[in-house]
């Protein structure tokens, strides 16, 4: 997987062979790992990683600013995509403009 370290990217819920990735809530689970619990005891996703849909498929949107904020977390999500053979769309816009 060749993703420049300065790019935002999207991890799709499809393997490189086009099979759907399971479980169906994988995007929320991945984003939950990087979430924080506020004083109100409500979970809040990271401002740099967000679950959603992309062209009708489950996806995780990753803002390149995550690399500056937490390089280990940035590598973690990249490794997750690589280890699970997931499709990645590179060079997309940051989350605040989506």
N, C-alpha and C positions, 0 to 999 in steps of 0.2 A: 504494500500500500504506500503510495507516494503522495503524502500530503505536506505541503510546505508548512512549516511551524507557525507561520503568521496568518494562516487562512482560517476563516470560519468554515465549518463543514456540517453536513447532515449525515447521520447514520440511518440507513433505511432498514426496515424490518424484513429484508430479503437477503438471502445468501447470494453469493456471486453466481450460483447456478439457478437463481430465480425462485427458490423455495421460501415460503413464509417462515420467519423465525418465531419460535415458541419459547416461552408461554406468551399468550396474547397481550399480557401487561408488561412485557419486557421493558418498554420505553419508560414507563412510570417507575419501575423498579430501579432501572439504571439511574434515573434522575433523582430518585429517593436516596440513593447512596450518597449523593452530593448535596443533599438538602440540609436545611437547618431547622431546628425547632425553636420557635419564638417564645417569648415569655408567656404568651397566651396559650401555649401548648399546641399551637397549630403549626403543621409542617409548611415550610415555604421552600420551593425549589430555588436552586442557585440562580442568580441573574444571568449566568453564563451558559446554563444547560437547561433545555426545556423539551418536554415531550410534545408531540403534535403529529400531524399528518402531512405527508408530502406526496403529491400525485396519487392520493388514495391509499397510501401505505403508512403504517405506523412508522414514526421516525423520532430521532432525537436531534435537536438543533444545538450545535456547539459553537459558541462565540469564541473567536480567536483571543479575546481578552482574557479567557480562562488561563491561557498559558502564562500570562504575566501575573495573574492573581494567585494561581496555584499550578505550577508546572507538573507536579505529580498527578494531580487530578486530570490535567490535559492528557498526559501520557496514559493514564488509566482508561479514559474513554476511547482513545485511539487503539490501545491494546485490546479492549473489549471487542471492538469492531473486527480487528484482525484475527483474534483468537476464535471468534464465532463466524468468520468468513462472511461478514456482512458487507453489503454495498455501501460505499461512501461517496457523497457528492461534495466535492471540494470547491472552495472559492466562492461560496455563497455570501450573502450579506449578513452582517451582525444581527443578533436577536432584536436589538432595539429598533430595527427598521423593518422587521418582518411583520 
